[in-house]
Amino acid sequence: MMEGEHMEQEIYLLEFFGKECPHCSAMVPLVERLQNEEGVKVQQYEVWHNAENAKLMKKYDQNRCGGVPFFYNTHTEKWLCGG
């Protein structure tokens, strides 16, 4: 990178949630704030009613959380369990 150049890297989170999950519902205001105020890109996946999304969550979770809400940062490869 040359001097004076500014390279922005978007923060990109994967959010895995359950439609009827009260803990997931409690995270909605925080996720909206991250998107609206911080410009964080969040891709959401409902896992209780979608087998493909549940399979994707298992890939990223690797038995660390085992439940929702589960967040995964695609840039840092770090994860966060619960709300």
VOPAGU-2260 file (C-alpha; in pm, 1 decimal, decimal comma):
REM VOPAGU-2260
SITE   aa  ch    i         X         Y         Z
SITE  MET   A    0       0,0       0,0       0,0
SITE  MET   A    1     134,2     340,3     -94,3
SITE  GLU   A    2     152,8     632,5     144,0
SITE  GLY   A    3    -173,0     821,2     157,7
SITE  GLU   A    4    -372,6     525,2      32,3
SITE  HIS   A    5    -658,5     420,8     250,9
SITE  MET   A    6    -774,2      64,5     228,8
SITE  GLU   A    7   -1105,2     -13,4     394,4
SITE  GLN   A    8   -1192,8    -363,2     496,3
SITE  GLU   A    9   -1557,2    -432,7     556,8
SITE  ILE   A   10   -1644,4    -624,1     868,3
SITE  TYR   A   11   -1856,6    -915,3     762,7
SITE  LEU   A   12   -2050,7   -1120,2    1017,3
SITE  LEU   A   13   -2247,7   -1435,6     967,9
SITE  GLU   A   14   -2538,2   -1453,4    1211,9
SITE  PHE   A   15   -2702,9   -1788,3    1277,9
SITE  PHE   A   16   -3034,4   -1769,7    1461,6
SITE  GLY   A   17   -3359,0   -1951,2    1536,1
SITE  LYS   A   18   -3688,1   -1792,6    1436,8
SITE  GLU   A   19   -3852,8   -1847,6    1777,4
SITE  CYS   A   20   -3534,5   -1803,4    1984,0
SITE  PRO   A   21   -3583,2   -1534,9    2252,7
SITE  HIS   A   22   -3206,8   -1483,0    2287,2
SITE  CYS   A   23   -3181,5   -1426,0    1912,6
SITE  SER   A   24   -3469,2   -1177,2    1925,1
SITE  ALA   A   25   -3285,6    -988,0    2198,3
SITE  MET   A   26   -2989,3    -947,6    1960,3
SITE  VAL   A   27   -3194,7    -776,2    1686,3
SITE  PRO   A   28   -3138,4    -417,5    1813,4
SITE  LEU   A   29   -2763,5    -476,9    1844,6
SITE  VAL   A   30   -2736,2    -628,1    1496,3
SITE  GLU   A   31   -2937,2    -339,1    1349,5
SITE  ARG   A   32   -2710,0     -91,2    1526,8
SITE  LEU   A   33   -2398,0    -263,0    1392,6
SITE  GLN   A   34   -2541,4    -244,6    1041,4
SITE  ASN   A   35   -2679,5     109,4    1056,6
SITE  GLU   A   36   -2425,0     291,3    1272,3
SITE  GLU   A   37   -2103,6      96,6    1215,3
SITE  GLY   A   38   -2159,3     -22,5     858,6
SITE  VAL   A   39   -2102,8    -385,5     949,7
SITE  LYS   A   40   -2226,2    -626,4     682,7
SITE  VAL   A   41   -2433,3    -902,3     845,0
SITE  GLN   A   42   -2553,4   -1209,2     658,0
SITE  GLN   A   43   -2830,4   -1383,6     851,3
SITE  TYR   A   44   -2913,8   -1754,4     844,5
SITE  GLU   A   45   -3220,0   -1905,1    1013,8
SITE  VAL   A   46   -3118,9   -2255,5    1128,5
SITE  TRP   A   47   -3418,0   -2405,0    1311,5
SITE  HIS   A   48   -3634,2   -2433,9     999,8
SITE  ASN   A   49   -3367,5   -2456,5     729,8
SITE  ALA   A   50   -3150,8   -2769,3     710,0
SITE  GLU   A   51   -2900,0   -2613,8     467,0
SITE  ASN   A   52   -2843,8   -2318,1     699,8
SITE  ALA   A   53   -2807,8   -2555,1     996,6
SITE  LYS   A   54   -2543,9   -2748,8     802,8
SITE  LEU   A   55   -2358,5   -2424,5     725,4
SITE  MET   A   56   -2366,3   -2328,8    1094,1
SITE  LYS   A   57   -2210,1   -2663,5    1188,9
SITE  LYS   A   58   -1928,1   -2591,0     944,5
SITE  TYR   A   59   -1844,0   -2260,3    1115,4
SITE  ASP   A   60   -1935,0   -2364,0    1471,2
SITE  GLN   A   61   -1715,1   -2675,5    1485,1
SITE  ASN   A   62   -1882,7   -2780,1    1814,0
SITE  ARG   A   63   -1781,7   -2458,3    1992,5
SITE  CYS   A   64   -2130,7   -2326,6    2067,6
SITE  GLY   A   65   -2386,2   -2578,5    1954,4
SITE  GLY   A   66   -2666,9   -2326,2    1971,5
SITE  VAL   A   67   -2796,9   -1988,2    1870,2
SITE  PRO   A   68   -2739,0   -1702,2    1844,5
SITE  PHE   A   69   -2400,4   -1772,0    1690,4
SITE  PHE   A   70   -2190,2   -1508,5    1514,0
SITE  TYR   A   71   -1885,4   -1567,6    1294,7
SITE  ASN   A   72   -1652,5   -1296,0    1161,4
SITE  THR   A   73   -1531,8   -1399,4     815,6
SITE  HIS   A   74   -1228,7   -1166,5     829,0
SITE  THR   A   75   -1090,3   -1252,3    1172,5
SITE  GLU   A   76   -1232,5   -1606,7    1179,5
SITE  LYS   A   77   -1342,0   -1540,8    1537,1
SITE  TRP   A   78   -1679,6   -1643,6    1673,7
SITE  LEU   A   79   -1922,5   -1537,5    1944,4
SITE  CYS   A   80   -2177,4   -1758,7    2116,8
SITE  GLY   A   81   -2500,1   -1645,2    2276,0
SITE  GLY   A   82   -2653,0   -1310,2    2327,4
